[in-house]
Amino acid sequence: MEKKIAPQQQQAEQHEAIPLAEEQAEVSTTRVVDRRIRINRSTTTTEKLLETELWHEEVEITHVEKNEPIEEGYFPQVRQEGDVLIVPVIEEQVEIIRRHVLKEELHIHKLKKSEQFQQKVTLRSQEIEINKEDT
């Protein structure tokens, strides 16, 4: 029994594949030292005297006895008179009749004082030196 081959199949069997050569390129880098750089860093310190004027506040509290009755429902408020802050202190006293009495006021004086201040501090600074060396 003879095998019959279709005309297209017969042509395909007659062709042979010929392998072709193919070139490929590859890129790479190479380090080349053409010069060197030397960096030197040095730190220096110097003593310096700092001077300034420092301000601070102090308060002086004076108790001023009052013992004055105050009206029912009225409460004196904190107030400022010149450079004095006045803080009322109220006490409730029990008698046959209850009444509010302004017992005392606190008079607070602000005193500003200044003084000279000196302190030695160490200051540091850095310097960088760059030298190029050809190879």
Secondary structure, 3 states (H helix, E strand, C coil): CCCCCCHHHHHHHHCCCCCCCCCCCCCCCCCCCCEEEEEEEEEEEEEEEEEEEEEEEEEEEEEEEEEEEECCCCCCCCEEECCEEEEEEEEEECCCCCEEEEEEEEEEEEEEEEEEEEEEEEEEEEEEEEEEEEC
